[in-house]
Each structure stands twice: as structure tokens, then as C-alpha cells.
Amino acid sequence: MTECSKIPDTAPSDRSPARLIPTFGLSRQGRERDNQRTNMWNDLYADIVRFNKRKKPLTGRRIFHLLRKPGPMALFAYRLGRWVRQHQRRVIFFPVVATLKPLYWLLTGYVRTMYDIHLDSTAEIGPGLFIGHFGGIHLSHCRLGAHCSIFQEVYLGPAAHGGDGPTVGDRVWFGPLATVDGPLRVGNNATLGAGCVAVQDVPPVSLVVGNPGRIVNLNYDNSKILDP
């Protein structure tokens, strides 16, 4: 694979979600932290938009229909779990957390058992994730940017000996059986082909294939496969 000492544009972009709950007199720093914690619905809506391929109006009935599919259901359970994880130590949210936590475990168990999709709450997944096919998907201890796409048998997480998982930029496409383990960095708009196993950092806008992964194109446009 091509050596790459600097990988620019790797970190997922910051988001400024709309307010969803009152600030309750929090300080400026507290409000900023609270903004980051309360973007569950915004991120979930961005996920659902990616699954709305026919571009039908997103009415309540249409959203409910999409949430019954494996990918959106898994993402709903994940977003719910992240919200619970981030708010469970705040006394003011205790009644809500106590109600939602059993729902999270029920949904997560169902998704993992029926569809083999494991989106662990330790993963930080940006808005607009598209899951193209269920089965063998594992995301944990990683950071994933906005508007990415993954398919079956994708693994993003720590290496076998533990530690941190990868940091992935925005608009990255992972083909079936793609694997990125350990603290690697994947740049924005990168593409990892089917069966690719990344062994070092992946530059932005590159195409990586094979096991071990090797760069075959340093200026690959993935917009056609990312937005079919």
C-alpha cells in the first residue's frame, strides 16, 4: 500500500444540531455539551433520508415503514442507546432513561439476533449512515463520519489485542467484508472495496482493494456508488 505520512481531512465533521430540549440554566460549556448529546433525532432523520431511495415524502407512515427495515431499525436502536448512555448519570433524565433502557436492550437484542448487526454504543457514528445489507456487521470503539455506507460483514473496531478502533472521515464507502481494525485513519471520500483489509492509514479520495489492502487509485470518485 502506498505510504502516507499525513492524512488530511480525516476527522468526521462537527455538527451543530438544533435544540431539542430546554437548557435548564446550563452554562455555555454545559449547553455545548448538551447540544452534542441531544442530536439523536437529527442524526436518525439523516439516516432515514439515506434509506428513502424512492425519494417519497417522509410522512409519519413512510418513516414508520422504513424503520421496520433492518438497517434503519439497527440505527434507531443505536441512536437510542447512545442517548441513554450519555444521559443516564443526569438526575433530571432518570425517569426517561429508566423507561428507554429496557426498550434499547430489547431492540438491540432483536437486531443482533435476527439481522446480525452489532452497532455498539461505544462507536461514534455520524448522521446519514446507510447499511446496504444486513449480516455480520460489527462497529465498536470507532468513530465514523457523516454520510458513510457499509455493507454485510464489515468490521470497524479494535484489533484482536484490544485498544482503540479506527477514525473514519465523511462519505466513506465500505464494501462487503471490508475490515479496518486498530487505530487507523480513513480519509474523507475514501472507498474500500469488497474484501479489503486495511493495514495502514487510508488517504482521502482513494480506492483501496485486496488483502492486505493496497491503494490502486488516489483520486477515485465514489459519489455514484455512495448515492445510487
C-alpha positions, 0 to 999 in steps of 0.5 A: 500500500502506498505510504502516507505520512499525513492524512488530511481531512480525516476527522468526521465533521462537527455538527451543530444540531438544533435544540431539542430540549430546554437548557435548564440554566446550563452554562455555555460549556454545559449547553455545548455539551448538551447540544452534542448529546441531544442530536439523536433525532437529527442524526436518525432523520439523516439516516432515514433520508439515506434509506428513502431511495424512492425519494417519497415524502417522509410522512409519519407512515413512510418513516414508520415503514422504513424503520421496520427495515433492518438497517434503519431499525439497527440505527434507531436502536443505536441512536437510542442507546447512545442517548441513554448512555450519555444521559443516564448519570443526569438526575433530571433524565432518570425517569426517561432513561429508566423507561428507554433502557429496557426498550434499547436492550430489547431492540438491540437484542432483536437486531443482533439476533435476527439481522446480525448487526452489532452497532455498539454504543461505544462507536461514534457514528455520524448522521446519514449512515446507510447499511446496504445489507444486513449480516455480520456487521460489527462497529465498536470503539470507532468513530465514523463520519457523516454520510458513510455506507457499509455493507454485510460483514464489515468490521470497524473496531479494535484489533484482536489485542484490544485498544482503540478502533479506527477514525473514519472521515465523511462519505466513506464507502465500505464494501462487503467484508471490508475490515479496518481494525486498530487505530487507523485513519480513513480519509474523507471520500475514501472507498474500500472495496469488497474484501479489503483489509486495511493495514495502514492509514487510508488517504482521502479520495482513494480506492483501496482493494485486496488483502492486505489492502493496497491503494490502486487509485488516489483520486477515485470518485465514489459519489455514484456508488455512495448515492445510487 
